[in-house]
Amino acid sequence: MTDDERSQQRQSNEQSEVFGPIDAGALREIRDLFVEQEPLVQTASLDDPLNPQTLSID
């Protein structure tokens, strides 16, 4: 593991400690709301369907 990878992992761990775990169900609801309610959104996707950490909106 490189120093960059360690630094990113450490930052990720710090963020999850500050904010708590991500609620996958809530993230899916937010994704669906953006797609349904926002006319400028073409796509919205999660990085991992089983354990989502990131919501991407285009």
Backbone bond lengths (Angstrom), bond angles and torsions (degrees), N, CA, C in turn:
res aa  C-N    CA-C-N  psi(-1)  N-CA   C-N-CA  omega(-1)  CA-C   N-CA-C  phi
1 M - - - 1.444 - - 1.528 108.02 -
2 T 1.324 116.51 130.81 1.457 120.62 -178.68 1.530 110.26 -80.72
3 D 1.331 114.88 168.80 1.465 119.84 177.71 1.519 111.50 -61.85
4 D 1.350 117.21 -38.36 1.468 121.10 178.00 1.523 111.19 -61.10
5 E 1.319 116.09 -44.55 1.472 120.61 179.84 1.524 110.68 -63.62
6 R 1.314 116.89 -41.24 1.469 120.41 178.47 1.524 110.75 -63.56
7 S 1.325 115.78 -42.39 1.463 120.63 -179.98 1.530 110.77 -63.36
8 Q 1.334 117.06 -44.54 1.465 121.08 178.83 1.519 111.00 -64.11
9 Q 1.316 117.08 -40.60 1.460 120.78 179.69 1.527 109.87 -65.82
10 R 1.308 116.94 -40.96 1.458 121.59 179.58 1.533 109.95 -63.72
11 Q 1.350 117.16 -43.40 1.463 121.25 178.17 1.518 110.58 -64.00
12 S 1.327 116.87 -40.97 1.458 121.37 178.96 1.530 110.34 -62.62
13 N 1.322 116.90 -43.74 1.461 121.13 178.59 1.522 111.08 -64.11
14 E 1.339 116.99 -39.85 1.455 120.65 179.16 1.521 110.70 -64.83
15 Q 1.329 117.74 -41.91 1.453 121.07 179.90 1.517 111.22 -64.66
16 S 1.321 118.22 -41.39 1.462 120.06 -179.18 1.528 110.20 -68.05
17 E 1.318 118.07 -29.91 1.448 120.61 177.22 1.524 111.02 -71.13
18 V 1.319 117.22 -36.74 1.452 121.64 -178.58 1.523 110.23 -72.71
19 F 1.311 117.59 -45.13 1.452 122.10 -173.59 1.520 114.20 -98.75
20 G 1.294 118.74 -14.79 1.460 121.90 -176.42 1.512 110.41 85.87
21 P 1.329 116.03 177.40 1.468 119.39 -178.04 1.528 111.65 -70.57
22 I 1.314 115.64 152.60 1.464 121.59 178.89 1.519 109.13 -78.69
23 D 1.323 116.77 132.26 1.464 122.49 177.73 1.528 107.48 -85.63
24 A 1.335 116.46 107.23 1.464 121.60 -176.00 1.528 111.58 -60.51
25 G 1.308 117.81 -39.81 1.463 121.19 179.31 1.519 112.09 -63.42
26 A 1.319 116.47 -42.47 1.466 120.59 178.55 1.527 110.60 -65.73
27 L 1.318 116.96 -39.24 1.463 120.65 179.29 1.531 110.58 -64.22
28 R 1.326 117.04 -38.93 1.471 121.01 176.80 1.529 110.62 -65.65
29 E 1.338 117.01 -40.15 1.465 120.42 177.97 1.522 111.29 -63.41
30 I 1.322 116.71 -42.70 1.468 120.92 178.56 1.523 109.58 -61.96
31 R 1.327 116.69 -44.20 1.470 120.74 177.86 1.523 110.64 -57.27
32 D 1.335 116.56 -49.39 1.466 121.05 -178.54 1.526 111.65 -62.90
33 L 1.329 117.66 -39.70 1.464 120.76 178.68 1.526 111.85 -63.42
34 F 1.325 116.46 -42.12 1.462 119.60 178.24 1.525 110.66 -61.03
35 V 1.324 116.61 -45.17 1.466 120.62 -178.27 1.532 110.45 -64.61
36 E 1.320 117.40 -41.09 1.468 121.49 -176.71 1.525 113.04 -76.90
37 Q 1.327 117.54 -38.64 1.460 121.33 -169.12 1.525 115.23 -98.99
38 E 1.307 118.35 -23.99 1.459 120.98 -174.56 1.526 110.53 -104.49
39 P 1.335 117.34 110.49 1.465 119.76 -175.72 1.537 114.53 -65.83
40 L 1.319 117.77 -21.44 1.468 119.57 -179.18 1.528 112.97 -83.00
41 V 1.304 117.81 -12.25 1.469 121.26 -179.70 1.521 109.29 -80.24
42 Q 1.330 115.27 121.90 1.463 120.44 176.93 1.519 110.74 -90.87
43 T 1.335 116.42 -44.85 1.459 120.76 178.95 1.524 109.70 -142.28
44 A 1.296 115.23 152.52 1.466 122.26 172.78 1.522 106.54 -141.88
45 S 1.320 116.09 130.61 1.464 118.92 -175.96 1.520 110.96 -142.93
46 L 1.325 114.20 158.14 1.457 121.93 176.52 1.522 108.64 -102.61
47 D 1.309 117.11 148.76 1.462 120.22 -178.03 1.525 112.64 -69.50
48 D 1.322 117.87 -33.14 1.467 121.65 -179.58 1.521 107.76 -143.33
49 P 1.331 117.96 118.14 1.469 119.52 -176.21 1.530 113.80 -63.00
50 L 1.323 118.60 -29.19 1.455 121.00 -177.47 1.525 113.42 -87.50
51 N 1.308 116.48 -33.66 1.468 121.43 -178.94 1.534 109.10 -139.89
52 P 1.340 117.61 69.65 1.456 120.04 -174.71 1.525 112.37 -67.70
53 Q 1.324 114.63 138.92 1.458 121.65 177.29 1.523 111.13 -123.44
54 T 1.343 116.19 -23.77 1.460 121.27 -174.81 1.506 110.78 -134.64
55 L 1.319 116.67 134.41 1.451 123.60 174.55 1.524 107.70 -107.44
56 S 1.339 117.16 122.49 1.462 122.38 178.81 1.520 108.98 -108.42
57 I 1.330 115.46 128.84 1.468 120.95 -179.82 1.512 108.34 -123.03
58 D 1.340 115.46 126.23 1.471 121.14 179.50 1.504 109.37 -119.00
